[in-house]
């Protein structure tokens, strides 16, 4: 996957992105007073091959002028019906406020829909107010069953079946 949005390039993660992607996530979590959990909730970023690629998921990075400024990912989960979870949607401060988060979410949703998944789940923390607002204005409904310790919200979006012609 490779797509341009303004002066940002969304592309597939490469092994050389591991340290920079992890640093983006660690930095944004710290900005909001949340802890980096390399042995817990964030171990997937350090093992993208096993956590995403090996199980039919995808992990994307976002570049601006050659520097990584964001991440976004999804993978299939057992929760719900034919479901995926969107994970690791993080943007550095300099990448915010230009519609990139909404564009990233829509790109993830479009890709997920082409793969015939029926549900998208997202877990987040209330302190990530911008993310909460994005999900709620993008058709995600509050749900129950938070599974990640640092999160206190879970959302669900049911995708409409695609008509085949």
Phi, psi and omega in degrees: 000135175206121181214143180264140171222112185051236179259026179248144175244118173267129182211167176295143175296143173238154180306330179290350179272352190307305185295316181293319179296316178298321180293322176302311183295316178300317182296313181293318177302315180297322178304326182259011177077020179255148184272146172282129185237077183295340178261358183233246187298341183251007180297334180297329180291331180274352181222054184302322182302312182280324186279335182236297188298321183287345183242024176075026175256181178220146176232124181245154172237161180236126179252147169225117181053041176084357180252135175289129181232358181193168179217160174195145186203168172205157171208156178295145179226163180275341179297144175071206183238118179047060194246158170233163172242129171278133184224163169056039173275099181226136176233135173294156183308321183291348180259359184269162173082013181233016178085003183294320180299315178294319178298316179299313180300315180294323178293318177298313180299317181296318178295316179300318180296321180293341180265009172065029171283156184252337183223146174238127177249146176219132172250142179207177179247143181304328181296338177275066189302322180295320179294315179302313180298317179301312181295316183292329178272359180250016174091009177277137182253140177302141179226186179237163175102043177302131182248346182257127189303319183279355180264149176231007178225146174224140182233154180226138172230126177266124180278144177283138178299139178277134179278133177262132180250000000 
